[in-house]
């Protein structure tokens, strides 16, 4: 199971990459393998400001559907539109080409809520 | 939780094992889409050993089967199988099943794994004629070899001419070096092929020979996830989703296996229902927009009023769109009828279509 050490994680199996006041968000290798073949990534919250834990979108696999949660409060500034045509990138490259949204996060203190790679590894028993 | 005989074989092949009907079952190996395509275009093998098998024998075997099943088992000759269901006495269905006529006065009933105990008790409770019943579920394994290349790929494993076994016929013959294996031209995928019933002690050899013989034809192991997308593209009912203790066989479109030429459990009430007409029907529908219907989503009208329920749904790998089965009022059951599926906050338009989805 690939769990890059330089990313932060949530218990909802999302990864977060911090770049200044922007956070890039996707789902983890573990999440994509649990979901199986992903067929849609739906994000209809572009430009909206959402609270931490609010649903920013959904990911549909052949077998199941799962909500996507905001790891941090903030404004959704970008959606990875490549996923409209190639949702399978989430399966094949969850940490790079399969990223989902970028947000401008508003509360720096929430960064403490995120898990380290070590802690996430423990969470999924990897 | 029970383990099927080939549990470690599947794990070694990279299967994700999940609990299903009391067993640890392989749900997926490489990925549901590729597995689905393998069965549609080449050949795949499923281990469905969780399924239940009952032997019903003796001079009163047929009487018992006629009593509990809706189809007419008297039409079966040796070497033929029949799809049937067991109605309950409240208008619903105990289970759907296959009935094989093995020899005179002996039948094999193949039932859903989740219902083994319920079915056994139900059949036993109607066995006033004292037919001999034997539950052999724990001793038998079942492999489904499915796909357009199944016949060609498996021919080297048996002396029987596989291409000569017609749909819903079977042979008890040699297969993969084992004698007395049931080779049945049945399946749950719509892509042709066989189902192989053998003893647990034989299944390891059968599996490895099947994989060996199929190698040149691109055979792959297929999990339950693809089994579900394959059956749904054909519009085949799944017990627990599309049919259950409360759905009538007539509502579910199983009128073709509900024969009023004989008496069976609840046949009078079902006959009345047939004469009066059902108020809801199980239909297939396709999404008009990008969305995937799921079990238990509401079916709504244009005003958003709930008019039915989705019983199965998926993204069809072959058609590339969302498809589903669900119950709608009879007046909306004709192909072409416009309905909506409540997908989270949106009512997404869908069209009732003729089954199967995939031809």
Interface residues (C-beta under 8 A of the other chain):
Chain A: X36 X37 X39 X40 X58 X60 X62 X63 X64 X65 X91
Chain B: X28 X31 X32 X33 X225 X228 X229 X290 X292 X294 X314 X315 X317 X344
